[in-house]
Structures are given as structure tokens and as C-alpha cells.
Amino acid sequence: MTVDATDLALRELIEVGQMIAAGDVTSYQVTQAQLERIERFDGHLHAYVQVLADTALAQAAAADKERAAGVRRGPLHGVPIAVKDLCWIEGVPTAAGMAIHRDFVPSTDSTVVRRLKEAGAVLIGKTQLTEGAYSDYHPSVTPVVNPWNETYWAGISSSGSAVATAAGLCYGAIASDTGGSIRWPSAANGVTGLKPTWGRVSRHGVFELAPSLDHIGPIARSAADVGALLAAIAGSDARDPTAAVAPVPDYLAAASIGIAGMRVGFDPHGNSDGVDLDIQAALAAALQTFRDLGARIVEIEWPDATRIVQDWPTHCAVEAAVAHEAYYPAHKTSYGPILSRVIEAGAAVSGVDYQKILLRRAAYRGRVEALFSTVDAVLAPVHPFAPLTLSSIATLGAQPGLVAALQRYTCPFNMSGHPTLTFPAGRARDGMPVGLQLIAAHFDELALLRAGIAYQSATCWHRQHPTLPEHRSTAGGHR
């Protein structure tokens, strides 16, 4: 079977896995094609910190040998996957976007990496991120470029994972989300991202920003693809006592369930007040699609998250100060200015003030979870703005109100720990992708996947791809 290289690169993860399983193409051929595409385009996009060409080809050859022997490891077997450079890979430098960790080489795999290997995935490279997974790149790092338009924001902090996926430089990627870091890049780059329930995925071997807010999850091109990735990495872990022991459902079964009778909640005021018209149009169209698919739209009033949004920066800063206490302030000169300020602000918070935040957080978590006694999922924006240009992002630091607006629909679900699914749902007037999100009850990722797969069966937004400028890579990377 002859397959066009560009067409192959932009297919969905599950489809490519099926092609490999059927013998239409080998894992080695797919991986070689991906490496050639990275070489062509990533010199402009800067999505990768390291490209693991030699080990990826060795893993691909091993996958082909296993398949020839009748071994079947599942939908990821032989498919190239990228990993955010927070996650340890044995013998591979893991910097977390930080100068201080550039020479850190872990002696073991993170749990998510180990599980990807067990699923037969080919680990093609480590993706770039903002410093320590916070809001800005270290001054020594070249920012990741949005493949749809280089003058637009690529999102933070999992920018490399989303850009690599959108540009066809991998079939999916592991990412993390502490305040919006799966959702913003997924929306900005027109891909699908799943932030699981806190504790659904082990954090062992993943650099921390704020551990009680950090969620590890996948980015891919479709809801079915992120379901396949989540199935591989989810579950309890003796090396992470915070990883939930809740059973992991058959997420891929969501493809055949449909959403007839599903209750989709919608807050008409919360999703329109201060929300750009492009986002409102995408919300209205998505609601109609869900109706057409048999869902029941239920009007709700979302619990007020104003104080929770105000609390998130302080809460994150306190945990970041603890996460970095072994390095800061002893190695302060190795830190960028923004992460430095966050750590110092966190160290200055009193115990009484922090306890008040914890109490408000617990109450908010309870109010959100109670809402899911009346609905199965809730539809909301990712942020209230139309797609953001780099020039508008550059003004955020001087406009606290804009920062709060950006976090309005994201950080509350890190504070509450609820799972979210971000998916492409239209185009703005400037032609850039628009993303929306669904939220579900704790550990009900299956509801999100049911809704997302059904929505994407009736729409084509997730099948649209950016046109990339030709640019041969000069970055080299780890080979």
C-alpha cells in the first residue's frame, strides 16, 4: 500500500495504529517519515527540545518484530508519540524548560513513560515547554511557534506537545496542566486535549510545579486518540501514593456508546458575559450539534469561581516554592524573572492565609461535584477571548484583569480536580482555531470521551490542519 507522506503524518493515532497492525505500513516506515518531517519543519516551530531518532527507530524496529511474531500490545503499538520535557526518560536529559536542569539525566523512567513503552509506543522526542511549566519561557529558550500563524500565541505551558501534534510531528503527546496548560495550547493549535481527574494518572518521575494542581494528560488529534493514550497511562501506582486506585474504564468503548439522553449542562450567563462573539458562536453551534446527536441540554448556574481564580496564583506559588526549595534561592541566577517572582511570592505567604485558600478550595470542589448530580457534562469556553496574538499576550503582565479572564475557565478545574476535554469547535474571524471544553464529574473521563467522540463524528474541525512553511531544522537535538 502506497501512502502519501503528508497524508500519513496527519492521520489520527488510532488509524495509524490500525494501518501498522494490518501490515499496510511498518512502524519503522512511519517513524522514519515522522523524523524526516520533524527535520523539515521543526527548525521553524521549535516544538522539540530533543529528537530521539536512534532510539525511536530501534523501538519501531522492535515493534515490527513483535507484530511479525504475533504480539499485539494495543492501539499505540508502533505509533510515534512525543513526551513533554517534564517527564523522565531513562538516560535522556530532562530539563523541564529550565537552565538548572539541562544536565539532569534520570536513571529511571517516569511512570507515564514506562506505561507508554509497555503499550508499544515509539517515543520520538521530548517537547518544549515554558520554564518549570509556568507562564513564560526561560530567557535562553526559543519560544514555540503556532503552526497556524506565527504571530499568534501557541499556548502555555504544553506548547511543544500541542504544536508537534497539530503540525504532524507526532501522533499524540503527553502534556501537563496546572492552570490551563493542556487546554490553552490545545485550543490555540486546533487539537484535542484531555486533562484527567487529579490522581487518575501517576505523577511519579514528572517535575512538579504545584503537585496538588498538576494533572498529567494527553494531547492528540481526536477524542478517540486521547482516550487511547489515557487508557495506556492511567491507573494506580505504588510509586505515587496520590495516584487513585479507582478502576480504569475501557475508554475506547466510548466510541460505540453515543450520547442519546446524555445531559449536557450549559450556563447561559457564565458563558456569555464578557465572552467574545466568536467563542459564543462556537458554543451555540456545539450545543446544536449535541442536541442533534440526542443529548439533552440542561440550563445550569455554575458555582461562582471569582475567588477561586483569585486564589489560584497564590496557591500555585506556595506549592512552587516548596517544589523548588532544593534549588532556590541557592541557584537563583539560573532562573528566569517570572518563575523567580512566583517562588518568592509563594515563600512569603502566611500559613493562615494559605489555610483560608485551602478551605475555600475544598468548598468549591464540593459545589462543583454536586452539580454533576443533575448533568453528565458541562460545556464551557477555554477562555473568553478570540484567539490571542503574541502582541496581546505581551500585555498580560501589565493587565491583571486580563490574566484573571484568561484563567477564568481553566484554573478552577485544577483547584477542583475535575476532568476536562478540550476540542476544536470552529474558526474565528481571523481564521484561527477556536477550542471549547467539556467538564465532567471526578473520574468520569468516559463521559467526556463519549461526548467528544460523538461530536467529532458529526463535525470536521479536528480534521483541519495548518499549512506549514518549509524550513529545514538546524537544531540538531539528541540523536
Order of alpha helices (4+ residues) and beta strands (2+ residues): alpha-alpha-alpha-beta-alpha-beta-alpha-beta-alpha-beta-alpha-beta-beta-alpha-beta-alpha-beta-alpha-alpha-alpha-beta-alpha-alpha-alpha-beta-beta-alpha
